Amino acid sequence: MAGVSLFDVRKQYGTTRVIHGVSLDIRDGEFAVLVGPSGCGKSTLLRVVAGLESISGGEIRVSGRVVNDVPPKRRNMAMVFQNYALYPHMTVAENMGFSLNLAKVPAKEVEQRVRRAAEILDLLLVLVRYPRQLSGGQRQRVAMGRAIVRNPKVFLFDEPLSNLDAKLRVAMRTEIKQLHQRLRTTTVYVTHDQVEAMTLADRMIVMRDGVVEQIGTPLEVYDRPGNVFVAGFIGSPAMNFLEGQLRDEEDGAVFRADGGFRVGFGGRSLVSPARRVILGIRPEHIVVSDAGAPVQVAVVEPTGAATQVNVRSGEDDITCEFRERVPAHPGQPLRIAPLPGNVHLFDAGTGQRLDPLCRQLNAVH
């Protein structure tokens, strides 16, 4: 196994810069997920690590060794692609053993490695089938098996589940996580699906426009997003954002949104002067409360496990997610408030998290 380190890695095509000085450390045996919206540079960064793309600047190390000029086949990495990339004229066993045969590994060893990988991935009964005879999930497992037989130092996954239906994606997520727990091979996984990132990652690397916005465990990123972009990208339904002023009033610190929504902080006074901020509240951290701010129900969306209620407060639209069955209907007045200790504050100018202020005001609840 191996750790992967990037130091000020840059990539550009002509005058177009795609990766802007990325530095990060992926630890030995870690499952690291590169997550971000389409076009943020995450797949390009993965291809750079694999050696499929050259870098324009910086340094890539694997197990402490610089691999900038090392060709892909000598980096001892195995990549699983989005489209599976299986040979249609080869059986499952032949697909899985193809790279070993190219490397002139003895036939008996190839057979043993293929069989071991097939056992891990529950493919023993389909080894003689062709890709066209397999389901989407089986094809994805074959692609994973082809990577496993090489016994690489690093696994690289490029959006491997994006072609599967929703139910199969959930099942394959579990299989990939179990595979990593069994093999403990360093893994770098690319996805635009933040739920996938949250469930799979030991650590998440959130990217936007070729820049790393935040690195942390899933719960660190979810509980303490570093800026408005990360806060809005991680979490489903997305976090609510209300811009307004935070200041001291007679009953303590109060946030008043430009659209009229009000949040009080239990009599705690500010340690800083009044300022323009963005208040963030996750939909699942909103409760119905007689002491809350008045809103009007706009849309009710029951999902079975929860009820999503979209409300309006003046000019502000707010999404709430209630686990209990709230008897709400369009046009109905409600009073809502954030759950104690669950508000996020960001600077209105820079969008960066105001961490000391968050801790101060959340601590009073």
ABEGO torsion letter per residue (X at the ends): XBBBBBBGBBBBBEABBABBGBBBBBBBGBBBBBBEBBGAGAAAAAAAAAGABBBABEBBBBGGBBAAABBAAAAGBBBBBAAGGBBAABBAAAAAAAAAAAAGBBAAAAAAAAAAAAAAAGAAAAAABBAAABBAAAAAAAAAAAAAAAGBABBBBBGAAAABBAAAAAAAAAAAAAAAAAAGBBBBBBBABAAAAAAABABBBBBBGGBBABBEBAAAAAABBABAAAAAABEOBBBBBBBBBBBBBAAEBBBBBAAGBBBBAGGBBBABBBBBBBBBBBAAABBBBAABBBBBBABBBBAGABBBBBBBBEABBBBBBBABBBBBBBGBBBBBBBBBGABBBBBAAAGBBBAAAAAAAAAAX
